[in-house]
Amino acid sequence: MAAAAAEKTLAAENLTLDHWMTLEALASTEGLTMAELRDRTGTPAPTLTRVADKLVSLALIYREVGEDDRRKVRVFLSSRGKSLHKRVAADIRVAEESWLTSKEEVKLREGLRPCTPSW
């Protein structure tokens, strides 16, 4: 239910959860290499490349080739990406908190079952 709420919020922006994880990872940094971004999001490299391509096409992120090592590409959140992140983050947080709360309640109930009389 909470994941559906997050997906609905993101769909209104033409984004997926993979897109959001990338934006979220970049929002708290001054840019990441693709390898760092892969590590933070857990997204497989081929998928991450497609995600980054889509976000570049939407002008939400941009890439820069490293000055010292041209093989390394750093990815940054654009001003448009920062604005979108700020606008959408609150709704995503509500969905995440709802999900965590429901998961915590389930764990608590499961933990209490053995202690509850079965009469």
Secondary structure, 3 states (H helix, E strand, C coil): CHHHHHHHHHHCCCCCHHHHHHHHHHHCCCCEEHHHHHHHHCCCHHHHHHHHHHHHHCCCEEEEECCCCCCCEEEEECHHHHHHHHHHHHHHHHHHHHHHHHHHHHHHHHHHHHHCCCC
